[in-house]
Amino acid sequence: MQFVEYKQHLINGKVVDPEWILKGKFLYNPDDKTWIGITYDETERDYYLPDGLIILDREGIISRCRDIHVNNKYQINTDLSDSTSTTRDMTDQEIEQMVDSIIRVINDI
């Protein structure tokens, strides 16, 4: 499996993930309207992926999230045991932990 940055497609009047995205809609970037998803590696598939598709590793996803965080702050509750507590901007370390957690979830799919 590989992580990719992608945009959704318009098919029959509906906005959907491309068929080659196995699981998607992770870590949305509102600036360019892209998502992170997973697809099969080249050796695992016999179909075409777009030439401009961006393939990301863990460090690339973290870098992308830090770039997103500049204009669109990731937020976290000040008291993780209380979902009604106030929020604050995530630190770089918390962004890295968020990415690692999402990667674990994706890998368990």
C-alpha positions in Angstrom: 0.0 0.0 0.0 1.1 3.6 -0.6 -0.2 6.9 0.7 -1.2 9.4 -2.0 -2.5 13.0 -2.1 -5.6 13.2 -4.4 -8.6 15.2 -5.3 -12.1 13.8 -5.5 -13.8 13.3 -8.9 -17.1 14.3 -10.2 -19.0 11.3 -11.6 -22.6 11.4 -12.6 -23.1 14.6 -10.7 -21.7 13.3 -7.4 -18.3 14.1 -5.9 -16.6 10.8 -5.0 -13.2 9.4 -4.4 -11.5 7.9 -7.4 -12.0 4.2 -7.8 -8.3 3.5 -7.3 -8.5 5.0 -3.7 -8.9 2.0 -1.4 -9.6 4.2 1.7 -9.5 7.9 1.7 -10.7 11.2 3.0 -7.9 11.6 5.6 -6.2 14.9 6.5 -8.1 17.3 4.2 -6.3 20.4 2.9 -8.9 23.2 2.4 -6.4 25.4 0.6 -6.1 23.0 -2.4 -9.0 20.7 -1.7 -6.9 17.6 -1.5 -7.1 14.5 0.7 -4.7 11.7 1.8 -5.7 8.1 0.9 -4.2 4.8 0.2 -3.9 2.8 -3.0 -2.0 -0.3 -4.1 1.7 -0.1 -4.9 2.7 -0.4 -8.5 3.6 -4.1 -8.0 0.2 -4.9 -6.5 -2.0 -3.4 -9.3 -2.5 -3.7 -13.1 -4.2 -0.4 -13.7 -3.2 3.2 -14.4 -2.9 6.0 -11.8 -2.7 9.6 -12.8 0.9 10.8 -13.8 0.7 13.8 -11.4 -0.3 11.8 -8.4 1.8 12.7 -5.3 3.0 9.6 -3.3 3.8 10.4 0.3 5.7 8.6 3.1 5.3 9.4 6.8 7.6 12.3 6.7 5.8 13.7 3.6 2.5 13.5 5.3 3.8 15.2 8.4 5.3 18.0 6.3 2.0 18.4 4.4 0.1 18.6 7.8 2.6 21.3 9.1 2.0 23.2 5.9 -1.8 23.0 6.3 -1.4 24.0 10.0 0.0 27.4 8.9 -3.3 28.6 7.5 -5.8 26.1 9.0 -4.8 25.3 12.5 -5.3 21.7 13.8 -7.0 22.0 17.2 -6.9 19.8 20.3 -9.0 20.0 23.5 -7.1 21.4 26.5 -8.4 18.6 28.6 -8.4 15.3 26.6 -10.8 13.7 29.0 -13.4 16.4 28.5 -14.7 16.9 25.0 -16.4 20.2 26.1 -13.1 21.8 27.2 -11.6 24.7 25.3 -9.3 24.0 22.3 -5.8 25.2 21.4 -3.5 24.9 18.4 -1.6 21.6 18.2 2.1 21.6 18.6 4.4 20.1 15.9 4.9 17.0 18.2 1.1 16.6 18.5 0.7 16.9 14.7 3.3 14.1 14.3 1.4 12.0 16.9 -1.9 12.6 15.0 -0.3 11.5 11.7 1.2 8.4 13.3 -2.2 7.5 14.8 -3.9 7.9 11.4 -1.3 5.9 9.7 -1.8 3.1 12.2 -5.6 3.2 11.6 -5.1 3.1 7.8 -2.6 0.2 8.1 -5.1 -1.8 10.1 -7.7 -1.5 7.3 
